[in-house]
């Protein structure tokens, strides 16, 4: 499984998940198990292959497993997907989440200093949504949008992620329904606070520019950079002037919100020093108050890098197919999201290794084309002999290092599509009602035709 993602024994980024650690994680989270056709590691590997595959179907995973066993001379297995699906149900969610966070932690800790911002780790924050099959269990756990009529919508889940600016790896994530108490992006972001370390810099959009986020992050010695919230006013004639359109002001603590208990509210300071900086048409807010350490031009460059997380989430949803999930139960939906993020993080680890060897930044490489290289070498990497493993991994890393993105600063594209969809009617009633209408119409036609 480690060879599948071009991991070789060594230090640095060449081995973010050791064989011993992988085996200990299986023993810890999978518990005792029988050595059957779909053992935990085999199931995990096939599940990640589904996430990286363009097909993404269980039948494709079973067919790959059959081809692997045939190549190794083992007895052939059935093409029935039932045993594999039951093995996925037995697979521990904690195992997947643990491996994903361990891989991302190793990549973040071992990244070169050139990938950091002034020697500090920068973590991008944003949220997105994913949909899933319209089953009763999914609807109860992840209700559909209020704007959709009953029977016509799909269950929706909200996902908030912290992604490394240097490597692109998903450092931590939280998921919940799109409606209900404690299900917003702010609530999910607070679940990720323990993943932040003193000295980190969080870059987020203006939605997260709140007094509570700034105060709680400052208490953890974590800085935040974001745009000013649209409803907050600013006046550069007040506060301590640092330069042109650059000053430090005191924000006053608002009233206690409904989600915060009185004990936590008492720990929040009554006032908070915040830096407001205008760069071009943007009003930036930051807790980095020293203009010598963080000039306004550097803050602008840092905030512009926030767009990377938009591209990362698009890669996870569009390139890896996580936009529309396949599983029909909430438990399997959680595993499907976790396995996609694990496969994505392992792919990013390979890209980081290739970039480090080529002495370039990992953000210079194309994620989609890197996944295509990994998919092309999938079978050969998994079954390469001892003598050829090092050569195969070198070929993969060398190929990925050549897949550099074209630098297009200031690129502007309309958020519109040119290709027209097929002129099908929209389903405006539940599918059962539509079927009943078609059946009734067919019966009337049969009575009319002699």
C-alpha positions in Angstrom: 0.0 0.0 0.0 2.9 2.3 0.7 4.5 1.6 -2.6 1.2 2.6 -4.3 1.9 6.2 -3.2 5.7 6.1 -4.0 6.9 5.9 -0.5 10.4 4.5 0.1 12.3 4.0 3.3 14.2 7.1 4.2 14.0 10.5 6.0 12.1 13.7 5.2 9.2 13.6 2.8 10.1 10.3 1.3 8.4 8.4 4.1 5.4 10.1 5.8 3.9 6.8 6.9 6.2 4.0 8.0 5.3 0.3 7.7 5.5 -0.2 11.4 3.3 2.7 12.2 0.7 1.5 9.6 0.6 -1.9 11.1 0.2 -0.5 14.7 -2.6 1.7 13.5 -4.4 -1.3 12.0 -3.9 -3.3 15.2 -5.2 -0.4 17.3 -8.3 0.6 15.4 -9.2 -2.6 13.5 -8.8 -4.9 16.4 -8.6 -8.7 15.9 -9.7 -9.8 12.5 -9.6 -12.9 10.4 -7.2 -13.1 7.5 -9.9 -13.1 4.8 -10.1 -12.0 1.2 -10.6 -8.3 2.1 -8.3 -7.7 5.1 -8.3 -4.1 6.6 -5.3 -2.9 4.7 -6.5 -4.5 1.5 -9.9 -2.9 1.9 -8.3 0.5 2.7 -6.1 0.3 -0.4 -9.0 -0.6 -2.6 -11.1 2.1 -1.1 -8.4 4.7 -1.8 -8.1 3.4 -5.3 -11.8 4.1 -5.7 -11.3 7.7 -4.6 -8.5 8.2 -7.1 -10.2 6.4 -9.9 -12.3 8.2 -12.5 -14.9 5.5 -12.3 -15.3 5.3 -8.5 -17.6 2.3 -8.6 -17.3 -0.7 -6.2 -17.3 -3.0 -9.3 -14.2 -1.3 -10.6 -12.5 -1.8 -7.2 -13.4 -5.5 -7.1 -12.2 -5.9 -10.7 -8.9 -4.4 -9.8 -8.5 -6.7 -6.9 -9.2 -9.7 -9.2 -6.6 -8.5 -11.6 -4.0 -8.1 -8.8 -4.6 -11.6 -7.5 -4.4 -13.1 -11.0 -1.1 -11.3 -11.6 0.3 -12.6 -8.3 -0.8 -16.2 -9.1 -3.4 -16.3 -6.2 -6.7 -18.0 -6.6 -9.3 -15.8 -8.3 -12.0 -14.1 -6.3 -15.6 -13.5 -7.2 -16.7 -10.3 -9.0 -19.6 -10.0 -6.6 -19.3 -6.6 -4.8 -21.1 -7.8 -1.7 -18.0 -9.0 0.3 -16.1 -5.9 -0.6 -19.0 -3.6 0.5 -19.3 -5.5 3.8 -15.5 -5.1 4.3 -15.9 -1.4 3.8 -18.6 -1.3 6.5 -16.3 -3.2 8.9 -13.4 -0.7 8.2 -12.9 1.7 11.2 -13.6 5.4 10.5 -11.1 6.2 13.3 -8.4 4.3 11.4 -8.9 6.4 8.2 -9.1 9.7 10.1 -6.0 8.8 12.2 -3.9 7.9 9.1 -5.0 11.0 7.2 -4.1 13.4 10.1 -0.8 11.6 10.7 0.2 11.9 7.0 -0.7 15.6 6.9 1.1 16.3 10.2 4.3 14.7 8.8 4.1 16.6 5.6 3.6 19.9 7.4 6.4 19.3 9.9 8.9 18.2 7.3 8.3 20.8 4.6 11.2 23.0 3.7 11.5 26.5 5.3 11.2 28.0 1.8 7.6 26.9 1.7 6.7 28.8 4.9 5.8 32.4 5.3 8.6 34.1 7.3 9.3 30.8 8.9 5.7 30.3 10.1 3.2 27.7 9.0 0.3 29.2 7.1 -3.0 27.3 7.2 -5.9 28.2 4.8 -9.5 27.9 6.1 -12.7 27.5 4.0 -15.9 25.5 3.9 -17.8 23.7 1.2 -20.8 21.3 0.8 -21.2 17.8 -0.6 -24.3 16.0 -1.6 -25.2 12.3 -1.3 -27.9 9.8 -2.4 -31.4 10.7 -1.3 -32.1 7.9 1.3 -34.1 8.2 4.5 -31.0 7.6 6.7 -29.0 10.3 4.9 -31.9 12.8 5.0 -32.2 12.3 8.8 -28.5 12.8 9.4 -27.9 15.5 6.7 -31.2 17.2 5.8 -31.6 18.8 2.4 -31.7 22.5 1.8 -34.8 24.4 2.9 -35.0 25.8 -0.6 -35.7 22.4 -2.1 -39.2 20.8 -2.0 -39.6 17.5 -0.1 -38.8 14.5 -2.3 -36.9 16.6 -4.8 -33.7 17.5 -3.0 -30.6 15.7 -1.9 -29.0 15.5 1.5 -26.3 18.0 2.1 -23.3 18.0 4.4 -21.1 21.0 5.3 -17.3 20.5 5.4 -14.8 22.9 6.9 -11.1 22.2 6.3 -7.7 23.5 7.3 -5.2 23.1 4.4 -1.5 23.9 4.4 -0.4 26.7 2.1 3.0 25.1 1.7 2.1 21.6 0.8 -1.6 21.6 0.0 -2.3 18.8 2.5 -5.6 18.7 4.5 -4.4 19.2 8.0 -7.7 18.8 9.8 -11.4 18.9 8.9 -14.9 18.8 10.4 -18.2 17.9 8.9 -21.8 18.3 9.9 -25.3 19.0 8.5 -26.1 22.2 6.7 -28.9 23.3 9.1 -29.5 23.0 12.8 -27.8 24.4 15.9 -24.0 24.3 15.9 -23.7 23.3 12.3 -22.4 26.5 10.7 -18.9 27.2 9.5 -18.0 29.0 12.6 -19.0 26.1 14.9 -17.1 23.6 12.7 -14.1 25.9 12.7 -14.0 25.9 16.5 -13.8 22.1 16.4 -10.4 22.5 14.6 -8.8 24.9 17.1 -6.8 22.0 18.7 -5.1 21.4 15.4 -3.5 24.9 15.5 -0.1 25.5 17.0 1.3 28.7 18.6 2.9 30.7 15.8 0.5 29.5 13.1 -1.1 31.9 10.7 -4.7 31.3 9.6 -5.9 32.9 6.3 -9.7 33.0 5.9 -12.3 34.9 4.0 -14.3 37.7 5.5 -17.0 35.4 6.9 -14.6 34.4 9.6 -13.6 37.9 10.5 -15.4 38.0 13.8 -14.4 39.3 17.3 -14.8 35.8 18.7 -12.4 34.1 16.2 -9.8 36.8 16.6 -10.0 36.7 20.4 -9.9 32.9 20.6 -7.1 32.5 18.1 -5.0 35.3 19.8 -5.4 33.4 23.1 -3.7 30.5 21.4 -0.9 32.7 19.9 -2.3 32.1 16.4 -2.7 35.1 14.0 -5.6 35.6 11.6 -5.5 37.4 8.3 -8.8 38.1 6.5 -10.8 40.7 4.7 -12.9 43.1 6.7 -16.5 42.0 7.2 -18.9 44.0 5.0 -21.0 45.2 7.9 -18.1 46.5 10.0 -17.2 50.2 9.6 -13.7 51.6 9.7 -12.2 55.1 10.2 -8.5 55.7 9.7 -8.7 58.9 11.6 -9.0 56.8 14.8 -6.6 54.5 16.5 -2.8 54.3 16.2 -1.6 55.3 12.8 1.1 53.0 11.2 1.1 54.4 7.7 -1.1 55.4 4.9 -4.5 53.5 5.3 -2.9 51.4 8.0 -3.7 51.6 11.7 -4.4 49.7 15.0 -7.8 50.1 16.6 -9.5 48.7 19.6 -12.5 46.5 19.0 -15.1 46.2 21.8 -16.5 42.9 22.9 -20.1 42.4 21.7 -22.9 40.9 23.7 -22.8 37.2 24.5 -24.1 35.1 21.6 -26.6 32.3 22.2 -24.1 29.6 21.3 -21.5 30.7 23.9 -21.8 29.9 27.6 -21.3 32.5 30.3 -18.0 30.9 31.5 -16.4 31.1 28.1 -17.8 34.7 27.6 -16.1 35.8 30.8 -12.7 34.6 29.5 -13.0 36.7 26.3 -11.2 40.1 26.8 -13.3 43.3 26.8 -11.1 44.9 24.2 -9.0 43.5 21.3 -6.2 45.3 19.4 -6.7 44.7 15.6 -4.8 46.0 12.7 -6.8 47.3 9.7 -5.0 47.9 6.4 -6.3 49.0 3.0 -4.4 47.5 0.1 -6.0 48.5 -3.3 -9.7 47.8 -3.0 -9.3 45.4 -0.1 -9.6 46.2 3.6 -7.5 43.6 5.4 -7.8 42.7 9.1 -5.0 41.0 11.0 -3.8 40.4 14.5 -0.2 40.9 13.4 0.3 44.5 14.7 4.0 45.1 13.9 4.4 46.7 10.4 8.1 45.8 10.4 7.4 42.1 10.6 4.3 42.2 8.4 4.3 45.1 5.9 1.0 45.8 4.2 2.4 44.5 0.9 3.2 41.2 2.6 -0.3 40.9 4.1 -1.7 41.5 0.7 0.4 38.8 -0.8 -0.5 36.4 2.0 -4.2 37.0 1.7 -4.1 36.6 -2.1 -2.7 33.1 -1.5 -6.1 32.2 0.1 -7.3 31.4 -3.4 -5.3 28.2 -3.2 -7.8 26.6 -0.9 -10.6 27.3 -3.4 -8.6 25.4 -6.0 -7.8 22.6 -3.5 -11.5 22.1 -2.6 -12.3 22.1 -6.3 -9.7 19.4 -6.9 -11.1 17.3 -4.1 -14.6 17.6 -5.3 -14.2 17.7 -9.1 -11.0 15.8 -9.8 -11.5 13.1 -7.1 -15.3 13.1 -7.5 -16.2 13.9 -3.9 -18.8 16.5 -4.9 -21.5 13.8 -5.2 -21.0 10.9 -2.8 -22.2 7.4 -3.5 -22.8 5.8 -0.1 -26.4 5.4 1.2 -25.9 5.5 5.0 -24.4 8.3 7.2 -21.7 6.0 8.6 -20.5 5.1 5.1 -20.8 8.7 4.0 -18.4 9.8 6.8 -16.0 7.0 5.7 -16.2 8.0 2.1 -15.3 11.6 2.9 -12.5 10.5 5.1 -11.0 8.1 2.5 -11.2 10.8 -0.2 -9.2 13.2 2.1 -6.7 10.4 3.0 -6.1 9.7 -0.7 -5.8 13.4 -1.5 -3.3 14.0 1.4 -1.2 11.0 0.3 -1.2 12.3 -3.3 -0.1 15.7 -2.0 2.7 14.0 0.0 4.0 12.5 -3.2 3.8 15.9 -4.9 5.6 17.5 -2.0 8.4 14.9 -2.3 8.7 15.5 -6.0 8.8 19.3 -5.5 11.4 19.0 -2.7 13.7 16.9 -4.9 13.3 19.4 -7.8 13.9 22.3 -5.4 10.6 24.0 -6.3 7.4 24.7 -4.3 4.7 22.1 -4.2 2.2 24.8 -5.3 3.9 24.9 -8.7 2.7 21.4 -9.6 -0.6 20.3 -11.1 -2.7 18.1 -8.8 -4.9 16.6 -11.5 -2.0 15.5 -13.7 -0.1 14.2 -10.7 -3.1 11.9 -9.9 -3.1 10.8 -13.5 0.6 9.8 -13.1 -0.2 7.9 -9.9 -3.1 6.1 -11.5 -0.9 5.2 -14.5 1.8 3.6 -12.3 -0.7 2.2 -9.8 -0.3 -1.5 -10.6 3.4 -1.3 -11.3 4.2 0.5 -8.1 2.2 -2.0 -5.9 3.8 -5.1 -7.4 7.3 -3.8 -8.3 10.1 -6.1 -7.0 12.7 -5.0 -4.5 15.3 -4.2 -7.1 12.9 -2.1 -9.3 11.0 -0.3 -6.6 13.5 2.5 -6.2 13.7 3.0 -10.0 9.9 3.1 -10.3 9.5 5.6 -7.5 12.2 7.8 -9.1 10.4 7.7 -12.4 7.1 8.7 -10.8 8.7 11.6 -8.8 10.6 12.8 -11.9 7.4 12.7 -14.0 5.4 14.6 -11.4 8.1 17.3 -11.0 7.7 18.1 -14.7 4.0 18.8 -14.4 4.3 22.5 -13.5 1.4 24.9 -13.6 1.4 27.9 -16.0 1.9 31.1 -14.0 -1.0 33.4 -14.9 -1.2 36.4 -12.5 -4.3 38.4 -12.4 -6.3 35.8 -14.4 -10.0 36.6 -14.6 -12.6 34.1 -15.8 -16.4 34.4 -15.7 -18.3 32.0 -13.5 -20.4 30.7 -16.3 -20.4 27.6 -18.6 -20.5 27.7 -22.4 -21.7 24.2 -23.2 -25.5 24.0 -23.0 -27.1 21.2 -21.0 -29.4 18.7 -22.7 -33.0 20.0 -23.0 -34.5 17.6 -20.5 -37.5 18.6 -18.4 -36.8 19.2 -14.7 -38.2 16.7 -12.2 -40.6 18.9 -10.2 -42.4 16.1 -8.3 -41.1 13.1 -6.4 -39.9 10.3 -8.7 -42.6 7.9 -7.4 -45.3 10.4 -8.5 -43.7 10.9 -11.9 -43.6 7.1 -12.4 -47.3 6.8 -11.5 -48.2 9.6 -14.0 -46.2 7.8 -16.7 -47.9 4.5 -15.9 -51.3 6.1 -16.0 -50.6 7.8 -19.3 -49.4 4.5 -20.8 -52.6 2.7 -19.6 -54.8 5.4 -21.3 -52.8 5.0 -24.5 -53.2 1.2 -24.4 -57.0 1.6 -24.1 -57.2 3.9 -27.1 -55.0 1.9 -29.5 -57.1 -1.1 -30.9 
